[in-house]
Amino acid sequence: MRVGFIGLGSQGGPMARRIVEAGYEVTLWARRKESLEPYADTAAKYADTPAQLAKASDLVCLCVVSDDDVRAVITGENGILEGLRDGGIIAIHSTIHPDTCKELAEVAREKGVSIIDAPVSGGGMGAAAGTLLVMLGGDDHTVEAARPVFETYGNPVVHLGDLAPGRSRSCSTTCSSPPTCRLRRAPSNSVSRSASTPPSSVRSSRTARRTALRWAVSSLPAASSGSQVTPVSYCARTSRSSRALPPAWEPRPGFL
């Protein structure tokens, strides 16, 4: 799989380097050319525009700052959708509003392109160590096709269901049809369980994805491969679990 990466900041930069070092054919683009200088010692290629990057990619990962930045890079002039082939994938690592994600997914679908909602938690240190917590929203086939790339910088990688599940109303209510979380942490042993119901009050949509990640991980008894957790409410508000986590899942300071 050929990978394009846009957003080479303090977190996106280490993520891109992990993909390059894993042996993938990677193309990078940045508004500021100096952002590309740290990759001069790698096999990464550079593109002049997001469209040119997309032409050389099967999967394009975005780690830019805001909703407007994501829109501009995907749908703007010389944007990703002008170059990405039919069947291509865009992974949005940025923390954006769920409505923006759905809006962009509809536009991309008309071009034959799939979008994965893929926020991350763990910061630059987690990215460099390959231990980011990655939450995925998208159809099974698309997520599994891109998962090996996500696993170059993410461990664990959590699939929470379809794109932005349960957030079409900005998480103003709890989800009536909870998704199934699929979590992979390698290497690992297979463990599965049904998690207890989290509190039902809901945070704003901007924090829902991180809230869901904290709850999903704190509800697991151990690292697992292909294990499943069924959240009763995906967008549930919760604080850090008061339960003691086993050693395999004890988070480092600032991990979540």
C-alpha positions as CSV (number, residue, x, y, z in Angstrom):
1,M,0.0,0.0,0.0
2,R,1.3,3.5,-1.0
3,V,0.7,6.0,1.8
4,G,0.5,9.8,1.7
5,F,0.8,11.9,4.8
6,I,-0.1,15.5,5.4
7,G,0.3,17.3,8.8
8,L,3.9,16.9,9.9
9,G,3.6,18.6,13.3
10,S,4.7,17.4,16.7
11,Q,2.5,14.4,16.5
12,G,2.0,13.9,12.8
13,G,5.7,14.0,12.1
14,P,6.7,11.0,14.2
15,M,3.6,9.1,12.8
16,A,4.8,9.7,9.3
17,R,8.4,8.6,10.2
18,R,7.1,5.4,11.7
19,I,5.3,4.6,8.4
20,V,8.4,5.3,6.4
21,E,10.6,3.2,8.6
22,A,8.1,0.3,8.4
23,G,9.0,0.1,4.7
24,Y,5.9,1.7,3.1
25,E,6.2,3.8,0.0
26,V,5.4,7.2,1.5
27,T,4.8,10.6,-0.1
28,L,4.7,13.8,2.0
29,W,3.3,17.3,1.5
30,A,3.6,20.4,3.7
31,R,2.7,24.0,3.2
32,R,6.1,25.0,4.6
33,K,9.0,23.3,2.9
34,E,11.1,23.4,6.0
35,S,8.7,20.9,7.5
36,L,10.0,18.3,5.0
37,E,13.7,18.7,6.0
38,P,13.6,16.2,8.8
39,Y,12.8,13.5,6.3
40,A,15.8,14.1,4.0
41,D,17.5,11.0,5.4
42,T,14.5,8.8,4.7
43,A,13.1,7.1,1.5
44,A,10.0,9.4,1.6
45,K,9.1,11.3,-1.5
46,Y,7.7,14.8,-1.6
47,A,4.7,16.2,-3.5
48,D,4.0,19.8,-4.6
49,T,0.3,19.7,-3.9
50,P,-2.1,17.4,-2.0
51,A,-3.6,16.3,-5.4
52,Q,-0.1,15.2,-6.5
53,L,0.4,13.4,-3.2
54,A,-3.0,11.7,-3.7
55,K,-2.1,10.5,-7.2
56,A,0.9,8.6,-5.7
57,S,-1.1,7.1,-2.8
58,D,-3.7,4.5,-2.0
59,L,-4.2,5.8,1.6
60,V,-3.8,9.4,2.6
61,C,-3.4,10.2,6.3
62,L,-4.3,13.7,7.6
63,C,-3.0,15.1,10.9
64,V,-3.8,18.8,10.4
65,V,-5.3,21.1,13.1
66,S,-8.8,22.2,12.3
67,D,-12.1,21.4,10.5
68,D,-11.3,24.2,8.0
69,D,-7.8,22.8,7.4
70,V,-9.2,19.3,6.8
71,R,-11.8,20.6,4.3
72,A,-9.3,22.7,2.4
73,V,-6.8,19.8,2.0
74,I,-9.5,17.3,1.0
75,T,-11.9,19.4,-1.2
76,G,-10.0,22.6,-2.0
77,E,-8.2,23.5,-5.1
78,N,-5.5,20.9,-5.8
79,G,-7.0,18.9,-2.9
80,I,-6.8,15.2,-2.2
81,L,-10.0,14.4,-4.0
82,E,-8.6,15.8,-7.3
83,G,-5.9,13.1,-7.3
84,L,-7.0,10.1,-5.3
85,R,-8.1,7.2,-7.4
86,D,-11.4,5.3,-7.2
87,G,-11.1,3.0,-4.2
88,G,-8.7,5.2,-2.3
89,I,-8.9,5.9,1.4
90,I,-8.5,9.0,3.5
91,A,-7.8,8.6,7.2
92,I,-8.6,11.7,9.3
93,H,-6.5,11.8,12.5
94,S,-7.4,15.3,13.3
95,T,-9.9,16.1,16.1
96,I,-12.8,17.5,14.1
97,H,-16.5,17.8,14.5
98,P,-18.4,14.6,13.6
99,D,-20.7,16.5,11.3
100,T,-17.6,17.6,9.3
101,C,-16.5,14.0,9.0
102,K,-19.8,12.9,7.7
103,E,-20.1,15.8,5.3
104,L,-16.6,15.0,3.9
105,A,-17.4,11.3,3.7
106,E,-20.5,12.0,1.5
107,V,-18.4,14.2,-0.9
108,A,-15.7,11.6,-1.0
109,R,-18.1,8.8,-1.7
110,E,-19.2,10.5,-4.9
111,K,-15.6,10.2,-6.0
112,G,-15.4,6.5,-5.1
113,V,-13.2,7.4,-2.0
114,S,-13.7,6.1,1.5
115,I,-13.0,8.0,4.7
116,I,-11.9,6.6,8.0
117,D,-12.4,8.6,11.2
118,A,-9.1,7.9,13.0
119,P,-8.4,10.2,15.9
120,V,-5.3,9.4,18.0
121,S,-4.2,9.9,21.6
122,G,-0.8,9.8,23.1
123,G,1.1,12.8,21.8
124,G,4.4,13.0,20.0
125,M,6.2,10.6,22.4
126,G,3.5,8.0,21.9
127,A,3.8,8.4,18.1
128,A,7.5,8.0,18.2
129,A,7.2,4.9,20.3
130,G,4.5,3.4,18.2
131,T,2.1,3.4,21.2
132,L,-0.6,5.8,20.1
133,L,-4.2,4.9,21.0
134,V,-6.0,4.9,17.6
135,M,-9.8,4.9,17.3
136,L,-11.3,4.0,14.0
137,G,-14.7,4.7,12.6
138,G,-15.5,3.2,9.1
139,D,-16.7,0.1,7.4
140,D,-14.9,-3.2,8.2
141,H,-13.3,-3.7,4.8
142,T,-11.8,-0.2,4.6
143,V,-10.6,-0.3,8.2
144,E,-8.9,-3.7,7.8
145,A,-7.2,-2.7,4.6
146,A,-5.6,0.3,6.3
147,R,-5.0,-1.3,9.7
148,P,-1.4,-2.4,9.1
149,V,-0.5,1.2,8.4
150,F,-2.2,2.4,11.6
151,E,-0.3,-0.3,13.6
152,T,3.0,1.2,12.6
153,Y,2.3,4.0,15.1
154,G,-0.7,2.7,17.1
155,N,-0.9,0.1,19.8
156,P,-3.7,-0.4,20.6
157,V,-5.8,0.2,17.5
158,V,-9.6,0.3,18.2
159,H,-12.4,-0.1,15.7
160,L,-15.5,1.4,17.2
161,G,-17.9,0.8,14.3
162,D,-19.1,2.8,11.3
163,L,-18.0,6.4,10.6
164,A,-18.6,8.7,13.6
165,P,-21.1,6.2,15.1
166,G,-23.8,7.6,17.3
167,R,-22.6,11.2,16.8
168,S,-24.9,12.5,14.0
169,R,-26.8,14.6,16.5
170,S,-23.5,15.9,18.1
171,C,-23.8,13.3,20.8
172,S,-26.7,15.2,22.4
173,T,-28.2,11.8,23.3
174,T,-26.7,8.4,24.1
175,C,-26.5,5.9,21.2
176,S,-29.5,3.8,20.7
177,S,-27.6,1.3,18.5
178,P,-24.2,0.8,20.1
179,P,-21.3,-0.3,17.9
180,T,-18.9,-3.1,18.5
181,C,-15.4,-2.2,19.4
182,R,-12.6,-4.3,18.0
183,L,-9.3,-3.8,19.6
184,R,-6.0,-5.2,18.5
185,R,-2.8,-4.9,20.5
186,A,0.1,-7.0,19.2
187,P,1.6,-9.3,20.3
188,S,-1.2,-10.5,22.4
189,N,-3.5,-13.3,23.5
190,S,-7.2,-13.4,22.6
191,V,-9.5,-12.2,25.3
192,S,-13.1,-11.1,25.1
193,R,-15.7,-9.8,27.5
194,S,-18.8,-7.6,27.6
195,A,-18.0,-4.4,29.3
196,S,-20.2,-2.9,32.0
197,T,-22.5,0.0,31.2
198,P,-20.7,3.4,31.4
199,P,-22.5,6.4,32.8
200,S,-25.2,7.8,30.5
201,S,-24.6,11.5,30.6
202,V,-22.9,12.9,27.5
203,R,-20.0,15.3,26.8
204,S,-19.7,17.6,23.9
205,S,-19.0,16.1,20.5
206,R,-15.5,17.6,20.5
207,T,-14.4,15.3,23.4
208,A,-16.6,12.3,22.6
209,R,-13.9,10.4,20.8
210,R,-11.4,10.7,23.5
211,T,-14.0,9.8,26.1
212,A,-14.9,6.7,24.2
213,L,-11.3,5.6,24.0
214,R,-10.7,6.1,27.7
215,W,-13.8,4.0,28.5
216,A,-13.1,1.3,26.0
217,V,-9.5,0.8,27.2
218,S,-10.3,1.0,30.9
219,S,-13.1,-1.6,30.5
220,L,-10.7,-4.2,29.1
221,P,-9.2,-6.8,31.4
222,A,-6.1,-7.4,29.4
223,A,-4.4,-6.8,26.0
224,S,-6.2,-8.6,23.3
225,S,-6.1,-9.5,19.6
226,G,-9.5,-9.2,17.9
227,S,-11.3,-9.0,21.2
228,Q,-14.7,-7.3,21.3
229,V,-16.3,-4.9,23.7
230,T,-19.9,-3.8,23.2
231,P,-20.5,-0.3,24.5
232,V,-24.1,0.3,25.6
233,S,-23.4,4.0,24.9
234,Y,-20.6,5.0,22.6
235,C,-20.8,8.7,23.4
236,A,-21.0,8.2,27.1
237,R,-19.4,10.6,29.5
238,T,-16.9,9.0,31.9
239,S,-14.0,9.9,34.0
240,R,-10.8,7.9,34.2
241,S,-11.8,4.5,35.5
242,S,-11.5,4.1,39.3
243,R,-10.9,0.4,38.8
244,A,-7.2,-0.7,38.9
245,L,-6.1,-1.8,35.5
246,P,-3.9,-4.8,35.1
247,P,-0.2,-4.2,34.3
248,A,-0.7,-4.9,30.6
249,W,-3.1,-1.9,30.4
250,E,-1.7,0.5,33.0
251,P,-1.4,3.8,31.1
252,R,1.7,5.9,31.3
253,P,1.3,9.5,32.6
254,G,-0.5,11.6,29.9
255,F,-1.2,8.5,27.7
256,L,-5.0,9.1,27.6
